Each structure stands twice: as structure tokens, then as C-alpha cells.
């Protein structure tokens, strides 16, 4: 999943005009030399007028109109869960590469049906961007270097369900192995001063649910999922990641490892952030290093992007490179299906109080 530059701007259409669509339109506005939005499909002309006015892009009412007007490298599907599979199938039938938002289908029957319809096409990727975020990409690079030996445990407390599962699976090399999931929920009072819409201006507490789940992949590999309602936005709950290996441990940006049979050493992931104090380079992420070696370099220096935007931009360019035959698949449909399979098991176990074991599904082959 390393960054791959493309020849010419990544050209993509979008189906859907909700909150998430704005992330992808923003990339084309910020870096027109690297990204071009060919158009957006909206359900109504009224909504289309709003999108055109706000983003200065053409809109269409149907997928066929979008593709016929200016054929893109790929089309991003950013519609409600229940509508996404049908749009994905329609695009594959038009022979258009698809980048579908997470999850690719709402439930297990939907995942199975979608895979049966388009799994063999090889045309569908999933917009799972978390391991493309600079901090996580740097951590994953350190893990792949063997710094802490064989990874045996990944604990994630930051994002929810399939996103967290993706991080856990990839860092553990869990692939498509079956998993045994045990989850429980706990409710406690928590102030919730910030949401997607901004600061609420209040300090009142409300019941907030925390879901804890253990995921056993076998062969000594385990994941721990820990998520509290609105943890994405709530500044009163920090994010944490703990990765344990046979010869060390990574905790957030701190790494302890065995340097020789009698020496345990500590190192840190170090971020070079410009624009702080008297640095006049402009506020931007330059790189992240580990033991004096750069393990992540921002490919969009000068654009002043937030880290989530960096991951979105990277995913879009990887998708364009793959659709042009210049790179490997960024995140195949099978991987997205597996992530959601396990996240559904987390929800079922939390709801029923039972331990849930996943089966080996058709996409695992």
C-alpha cells in the first residue's frame, strides 16, 4: 500500500453527494494538478444545483450519464450502505473500476451477494484509508521492518468497527483467517462537547457506550477493539494503539525492543512538522522518522492537508494508478468484505453476549 504517483491527474467521478463526498471533492479543489472530479451523481436536480454551486463540478442524475459525459479513471461510490451494492454492480457492468466507501455492503447476506455478483470481476476496491494515514503508515513501516519481531497482538482504540478491524488484521497479517470474537458493552456518563457539526457549547453529560472486543485469529495472534461513542470527535477521549511482538512493543509513538540478548532499548517515531515557532516553511507535515531513518514522507507537501486528507489523497492516487495498470490493487473488495465480516461479529457478540466465530467466506479464496 505504498504511495504510487500517477501520470496526469487522477480522474474520478462520484456517486452520492453526502458528507463524505466533500472529502474527495476537496482534494480536486486543493490540488487540481493531481486530481480532477469529472462529475457527481445526485438524486435530484435541486441537490445537483447545490453541488454545482458549491464545488463547481458538473452533476448528473444517473451513473450512465456520468460515465458517458467524460469517462473517468474510476468512480467512487459514496451512497448509503443499502444503496452501495447496486451502484457498484451497475458500474462493473459498465466496465468502470469502482472505489466503494466502507463498508461495501450493509450486512453479511449483502456482502455474500455482492461478492457473487462482482467478486470475480477484479474491478472493485474499497476506500479503507486508515493505514494510509501518516502516523499509522509510519507505525506499519516500523512493524514490517521487524523492529519488534513477530507481531502477536494489536490493540486499537481510535476508530470504529471495520476501520479498526482493518488495522488489526493488516498489522497481524491476519489475512482471511477465521476469527473468534467476544464483545461486551459498558455505559457511563460522558460529556460530548464536539460533533461532526462542531462545538456544541455545552458540558452536559449523556450515557456513552464503550464496546470492548477480543478477536482471536489463532496461532497466538489477538486483537483488542476498544471504542466509545463519538470517539472520532470527542476531545475528552484520546486515541491509543498498542502493538506487541515477540521482541518488543510499540505504544503510540514509543517503541521498546531487544537490541541484543541483554539490552532493551527505547526509540520514538519523530514527526517533523514545519510552521511551528519561527519555522517559516508553512504549516505542514514533512516526514516521520524512526532511529534517524525516514519511514514516512508526506507526498503532498505544500498543500497543507490534515492527516485524514493526506490518506484520502493517497488512496485516490493509488486507485488511479491501479486503474491505469500502473500499480497493484490498493484495497481489494475481498479485504473490505473481511473487515466488515469481523465487525459484524463484534456487533453480534456485543448484542447477544455470545462468542461468535466467523466462517471462511467465498472471498477468502
N, C-alpha and C positions, 0 to 999 in steps of 0.2 A: 504493500500500500504506500510505497514511496512516491513522492511528488514527481510527476512527469509533465513537462511542458508540451504544449500542442503547437502545431503550425497554423498560425492565424487564430483569431478569436474563437473561443468555444461558443457555438451557436445552438441555442436551445429554445424550445417552446415550452409553455407551461399550461397545464390543465388545472384550473382552480384559481381562485383569487382571494383566499383567506389570509390569515395572519402569517402563516409560514411562507406563502408565496413572496411576501415582501423581502425575505432574506435573499432570495435568488434574484429578484429584480434589483435589489440594492447593489449587487455585485456588478451588474451591467452598467449601472449609473456611476459607480465609483471607478471602474476600470474598463471603459469602453474599448480600449485596445486589446483587452483579453477576453471580454465577454460580450455577447450580443443576444438579447432576447428577441426572437423572431415574432412572438405574439403570445397572447394569453387567451385561453378559452374561459368564458364566463357563461353562466346560465341565462342571464338576461341582458338585454341591451342597456338597461339602466345601469347595471353594475359595470358593464363594459365601458360606458361613458366615464364612470368614476375612475376606473383603472387607467384609461387613456389620458385623462386629465392629470392624474397624479404622477404617472410614470412615463408618459409619452411613448407608449408602445401600442401597436395595433391589437385589437381584440376580435375574437370570433365566437360564434355560438356553438360550433361543432369541431370535433377533432379533425375531421376530414378537411374542413375549411382551413384550419391552422396549417396542416401539412401541405395542402395544395398551394397555398399562397406563397410560402417561402420555406422549402423543405429544410428542416434543421438537422444538426448532427444527432440530436436526441430530443426526447420530450420528457419533461418532468411531470409526474402525476402527484398533485398536491390537493387532493379532494378528501372528503370524509372517508373513514375506513370502509364503510359499507359500499361506497361507490368505486373505490380504487380498483378492485379486481376487474370489473367490467371494462373500465377505461384502459387498463393495462392490456387486456386481451385484444381490444379493438386496435390499439397501436401496434401490437405484434402482428396482427393480421394485415396491417398496412406496411409491414416490414420496417418499422421505425424502432431504433433502440430506445429502451424505456429506463428511466430512473424514477422509481416509485418511492414515495415517502414511507416512513416507518409507521406501523407495520404494513407488510404488503397485503394482508387480509385481516379481517377483524377477529376470526376465531379459527379453531382447528379444522372444522369442515371447510371453511373458506380457504385456508392455506392448502389443504389437500386438493380442492377443486381447482385452485389457481395453478398449482404445480402440474396437475394433469393436463391443463389447457395450454400452458406456455413453458413449462419447465424444460422441455426438450429443445425449445427454440434457441436458447442461449442468447436471447435478446434483452433480458431483464436484469437490471441491477437495483440495489436498494440503497437509499440515501442515508446510510448509517455513518455519521461523521465523527463520533466521539474519539476514536483512536487517531483521528487526523487533527485533533486539537493540539496545539503546540506542546503543552505540558504533558499530556498523555502520550503523544508521539515520542517525546524525549524519553519518558519512562520506558516505553516499549522498546526503544532502541537500546537502552541500557540492559533490559532483560534479555533481549536477543543476543547481546554480546557475551552472555554467560556470566556476568558480573556476580550474580548471587547463585549461580549453579542452576539446577533444575527447579523450575517454578512449581511449587506444590500447593500454594494457597493464595487466593486473591480475594480481598475484602474491599468492597466498593460502597461508599456512602456519598452519593452526589446526585445521581440521576436515576430515573425510574425504569423498571422492567426491562424491555428488550435492549435499551441502550446500555444499562448496567450489565446485562447478560452478555452482550457483545464484548465488552471489555474483559469480563471474567473468562469467557470462552477463549478469546484470542490470546490472552496472556498465559492461559493454562495449556494452550494447544489442545483445547477440548474437542475441536472439530465437530463431528456429528455423533460423538459417543452418547449413549443413553445416560440419563441423569436421574438421581433420586432427590426429590425436593421436599423439604419440611419447612413450613412457613407459619408464622403467628403474627397477629396484630395487637398493638397496645395503644391505648388512647390516653392522652394527657393534655392539660391546658397549655396553650402556646399563643403568644402574641404574634400577629401576622401583618406586619406593617407595610409590606411591599408585595405587589402582584404584577401580572403582565401589564396592567393598565397604569402602574406607577405607585407612588406612595399613597397610602390610604389616609394618612393624617390621624390615625387612631392607635391606641395602645391596648385596646380591649383584647382579652384572651378568648380563645374558642377551642373546642376539642380538636386536637390534631392527632391523626393516626400514624403510627410508625409501623412499618412492616419489616420484619426480620425473617430472613430465609437462609437456610443452608442448602447448598447444591453439591451433591456428591457425584463426581464424574468417574469414580473408580480409579484404580491404580494410584491411590494416595493423593488424588487431586480434588480440592474442595474450593467452593466459592461461598462467600458470605455477602448477602444482599441486605442493605440497611437503607430504608428511605422513609422520610417523613413528609406528610402532605405539604406541597408547595416548597419543597426544599430547594428547587431551582432558583426561586426568587427571594426566599426569606433570609435576610441577613443575620438572623439570630441562630441559624443552623449552618455550621461550616461543612465543607466537603472534605472527605478523607479517602485515602487509598492506602492499603497495606498489602504488599506482595511479599510472600515468604518463599524462600528457596532452600535448596539443600546446603548452600554455602553462604547464606546471608539473608538480608531482609531490606526491602525498600518501604519506607514510610513517608508518604508525600514526596518531598524532595530530598530526603536524607537516606543514604544507603550505607548499611553496615555489612561488611563481607570479610571472609577469611582470606588474608593475603598470603599466608604461609601457615604451616601446621601449628605455630604458636603465636600468631599475630592476627588480631581482628582490627580492622581499620574502618574509619568513617569518612565518607565523601558526601558531596552535595551536588545536586543539579543547580547550576548557577545561571540565572537569567541576565542577559544584557539588555536592558531597557533604556532606550535613548529618550531625550527630552526631559530628564529629571535634573533638578537643581540648575547648574549652569551649562548643562549639555544642550547645545543649540541645533542638534541634528533633527529635531522634531520628535514628537512623542510616538514611539513605535517599538515593537519588539524586533531586536536584531537577531539574537540567537540564544540557544540554551546549551551550556557545556557541562561536561562531566569529566573530572580529572584532567582538565586542560584540553579536552577534545570536544569539538562542536558536535553535538548529537542531534540538534535540530536547528535549521536556519530558516527564517521567515522568507518565503518566496515572494512576498508582496510588500516588501519594504517601500515606504513612501506612500502607501495607500491608507495608512493609519487605521488598520482594521482591528476590531475586537477579536479575541481568540476564536469565538464561535464563528465569526465571519471568515476568518482565515481557514477554518476547517471546511466551511461551505464552499469557498472559492477553490480550495484544493480538490474537493470532491468533484466539482463541476469540470475542472480541467482534466482530471483523471478520466472522467466519463467521456469527455470529448476525445481524448487521446485513444481510449479503447474503441469508441465507435468508429474512429478513422483507421483502426487496425494498427495503431502505433504503441499500444500498451496492453498489459494484462487486465483482466476484469477487476474493477475497483472493489465491488462487494456484491457477489452474485446472489440471485434470488434465493438459492438454497441456504445461504448463510443467514439471510434475513428471516426465512421461514424457521430455521432452527432457533434463532434468538427468540422469536415470538412463541414458539412451542414451549420453551422453558419458562418464559414469562407467564404464559397461560397456566402452567403447572404451579408457579408461585401463587397466582391468584386463587386457583382452585384449592391448594393446600391451606392458604390463609382463611378461605371461606368455610372449608369443611373441617379443618383441624386434622386432616389425614395426611399421611405421607404419600406423595404422588410420584410415580416412576414413569418417565417418558418412554415411548416406543421408538424403534428405528423406523423413520418415515421414508417415503419413496425418494425424497430429495437427498437423503443421505448417501445414496448410491452414486 
